[in-house]
Amino acid sequence: MEDNHTTKEIHAQIMAAYQLLPENVIESDDGFRKDDFLEYISSGNLLMAMEELDGVILDNPSPSKIFWTHLINAAEMMGHNHRYRYESIRGAT
């Protein structure tokens, strides 16, 4: 991550995606765990937070295209290749 401003933007994108999850999201050890996500995000481990959040599709229907757009934006700001997988998932959603 380049600077504090970018870190704040990445954090905002990840939290925007998180806010789009349904209240009744199914959690699992192999997919998404809310407590793990909140721990990662609060400790500033944005990559792990993003990866935890993308695990939601293992046990739930794919969230909205907007959800994936937020993760694409975060991955792009991090310079991470996850963005290509997220673009593929968004295209199939």
C-alpha positions in Angstrom: 0.0 0.0 0.0 1.4 3.3 -1.0 0.4 5.8 1.7 -2.1 6.4 4.5 -4.6 8.0 2.0 -4.6 4.9 -0.1 -4.9 2.7 3.0 -8.0 4.7 4.0 -9.5 4.3 0.5 -8.8 0.5 0.5 -10.4 0.2 3.9 -13.4 2.2 2.7 -13.8 -0.1 -0.4 -13.6 -3.3 1.7 -16.1 -2.0 4.3 -18.5 -0.9 1.5 -18.4 -4.4 0.2 -18.9 -5.8 3.7 -22.0 -3.6 4.2 -23.6 -5.2 1.2 -23.6 -8.7 2.7 -27.1 -9.9 3.7 -27.8 -10.1 7.4 -28.4 -13.9 7.2 -25.0 -14.7 5.6 -23.9 -18.3 6.2 -20.5 -18.5 7.9 -18.0 -21.4 7.7 -14.4 -22.3 8.4 -13.7 -22.6 4.7 -15.7 -19.6 3.6 -16.5 -16.3 5.4 -16.3 -15.7 9.2 -17.6 -12.4 10.4 -15.4 -12.4 13.5 -12.2 -13.2 11.5 -13.1 -10.4 9.0 -13.6 -7.9 11.8 -10.3 -8.9 13.4 -8.4 -8.5 10.2 -10.0 -5.2 9.3 -9.5 -3.8 12.8 -5.8 -4.8 12.9 -5.2 -3.2 9.5 -4.6 -6.5 7.7 -6.5 -5.4 4.6 -5.4 -8.2 2.3 -6.6 -10.9 4.8 -9.8 -8.9 5.4 -10.5 -8.8 1.6 -9.7 -12.5 1.3 -12.0 -13.4 4.2 -14.8 -11.4 2.6 -14.4 -13.0 -0.8 -14.9 -16.4 0.9 -18.6 -15.5 1.2 -19.3 -17.2 -2.1 -18.3 -20.6 -0.8 -21.5 -20.9 1.2 -23.8 -18.2 -0.1 -25.1 -17.0 -3.5 -22.8 -14.5 -5.1 -23.4 -11.0 -3.7 -24.2 -8.1 -6.1 -22.0 -6.7 -8.8 -21.5 -3.7 -6.6 -20.0 -5.9 -3.9 -17.4 -7.3 -6.4 -16.8 -3.8 -7.8 -15.7 -2.7 -4.3 -13.4 -5.7 -4.0 -12.0 -5.0 -7.5 -11.3 -1.4 -6.5 -9.6 -2.5 -3.3 -7.5 -5.2 -5.0 -6.5 -2.7 -7.7 -5.3 -0.1 -5.2 -3.3 -2.8 -3.5 -1.8 -3.9 -6.8 -3.1 -7.4 -6.1 -4.0 -9.9 -8.8 -7.2 -10.9 -7.0 -8.9 -8.2 -9.0 -8.9 -10.5 -12.1 -10.7 -13.2 -10.2 -13.2 -10.7 -8.8 -13.8 -9.3 -12.3 -14.5 -12.8 -13.5 -16.9 -13.5 -10.6 -18.6 -10.1 -11.2 -19.1 -10.9 -14.8 -20.8 -14.2 -13.9 -23.0 -12.5 -11.3 
